Amino acid sequence: MELVYLSLFVIIIYLLISNKNFYNEKINSLEARLVDLQRLVKQNTLTKPTNQVTQVPTVTTKVEPPVPEPVVPPMSPVIVEKQKDVIADPLETIRRPVKHADAPKPPRPVYQRPEPKPELSFFERYPDLEKFIGENLINKIGIAILVLAIGFFVKYAIDNNWVGPVGRVGIGVLCGGILIAIAHRMRNSYRAFSSVLVGGGLAVLYFTISLAYHQFHLFDQTVSFIILIVITCFAVVLSLLYDKQELAVIALVGGLASPFMVSTGQANYHALFNYLVILNTGLLVIAYNKSWRILNATAFGLTAIVFAAVLTSLSAPTYATGFLYASILYLMFFGINVANNVKENKKFVAADFTILISNTALYFAAGIYLLTVMHHEDLRGLFSAGLAIINLVLSYLMFRNRKVDTNILYLLIGITLTFISLTAPLQLNGNYITLFWAAESVLLYWLYLKSQIQLMKLTALIVWGAMIVSLAMDWGQVYLVTNTIFIIANKGFITTMVAAVGSYLLYSLIKKDDDPKVYGFAIPADLYKVSALLLLFLSGFLEINHQFLNHYPDTHINLLYLMLYVTAFVCVFDMLSKKMESIRLDWKQSAIIIAVTIVAYLICLITLFDLQYIILTQHRFSPLHFWANWFAAVFAGLLFYQLSKIASEHFDEAQQNLATWVLSAVIVLFLSLELSLASNIVFFSPVTSVERIETVFVKVGLPILWGLLSFALMFLGMRYKLRTMRIASLTLFSVTLLKLFLFDIQGIPPAGKIAAFFCLGVLLLIVSFMYQKVKKILVEDESKDK
């Protein structure tokens, strides 16, 4: 047991030694200034006459030595009169000097804020290492060795039965008292050394009383605890008397260790928690009057360790008690770390912010843990909201003090916003989190526009990003896990719509912001507009896909309605964007969207042949579903028209030529596929297979169709004087003829051959006639090209 006390003793001494030399440096500088002041006073005393008599100077009794009158030239009467006025009252001349009109005015002093001095290194602060060791280090090592020597001597005396229990305790108290008395005697001349002696004396007293209780049973638990409290109070008084925070740290360590020094192993949580509250109340009083950050940090760290150790040993009946005292200590440490700064209107430093954030985080963790073990998980969100309200109230109280550091306001507002955002995932489930965050992001940005607090803007954007992630998780939960849900009136569709509206409202607020930057980084407002439109699109897309897959499994019927939805959505949006400035996109963005939609439509169109075959041969569902494809084809045709219009208005000549070739080829492919599907529907019968219909269409229908399209291209090329389109027409004619004579002529029914050749012949004749008719136009085009 003695070795344990000696070990604790060494720890206390180490805490004394480990204090920074910042305070010793202050004392040394003050002592140096005091010596200089004493030297100046002594010099003034030596130079002052001993028999000097203080006299009150008067104008009438003062005798001036005779001064020869200077010879001056005669002056005018006006000048003589002014001169008399000046000489008549010499004191007035001294009090109010004559101002000259031509005298330059002295420049006003310009206040310059002193530049902050750079922090000196250890060797810069202590250039004389020998002096540092002799004045600062040796005394700490010496008191530690002295305390250990006393401890070993007492242990030796005890082992040899030189003194009884009472004498042993008396020796310890006497040694501690002697150290404190010597320190008090030397407090004026050797302040740093005396504070070290006081620390050693207090350590001896703490461990002596603990030894008297545990080893010799001289006092009961209550008396021992009271004595330790008295020692702690005495240490606090000495720390305030000496203005030394290291003594306050020793008192704090001793005060926190006192309950464990007299512990019997039986838990009394109420008594321990009350003691911690009382001890930290005294610390709050000290913190209000003293800016002792090391004391505050030490108190917070040790109290957190003690409370965490007790928290893990709590049982079910004491969980509520732990939660209550955790809340009290949380508020107390907030007050401890802001009291002096608010009182003195000081700036908060990194250490203050670190303790405040750690205090909040540890309390939040303790609260969540206690609510979980108490099986009150449904209150965790309310607990987070309560913390947000507390920090909001504290920030308001700080805001009322106009001189308080604004950084603490930003910290409290940031903590408030954090706990508001955590309320949703803790209290709500699934899509409710997304709905909460969508509304919160808009609200926070609106509050930023009112308050101009940058932290609110940043938090709004972060919450919006979290909302997008939560929404993606909701999609997986609704559309991948759930099978049967209501059409439209389900949480997947509603949540996506709310997210889209929230994103658009956020875009509208960003557009109203005069400074669309957050901490120097520009906010891409169009990102939120595009996100809103994309979410609006996905709300219907995911709903249609899920509903048809759920009602018609193992088929591709969902593709029919998705093709209709996508083309209709893009067409309607393109039409509205031309009339509404708020959702308008530039022509490049519109062209990309339309082009991607057309490509996706053609890819899905190819896959519809299998679906059509199932509809016609297996009769698993009504052929009326295929009408969705025809409506989609109409919207696709409108998209082709819009894309060609964009190309003609915004492309240069080279780009228009390329666009003409690409659009012509894609339109030919689109009409070929659509008419093939239509021919299957029209000509299918029990005696005519789909394969036979497709063969006839490829050999007969396609030449006729391509011939008609070639004629249409030629007509448009001649009407609008588009040479590239006329060349594309002739190219398509050539491909059609080659296909007809090389591949299609064999196996075609006679009626098909007649129809194909007749149509192509007529079309060629018409084209030839049109060329003759507009020969002049063609010559002009060729001359322009040359």
Beta strands, then each sheet from edge to edge (+ up, - down):
strand 1: 517-518
strand 2: 521-522
sheet 1: 1+ 2-
end
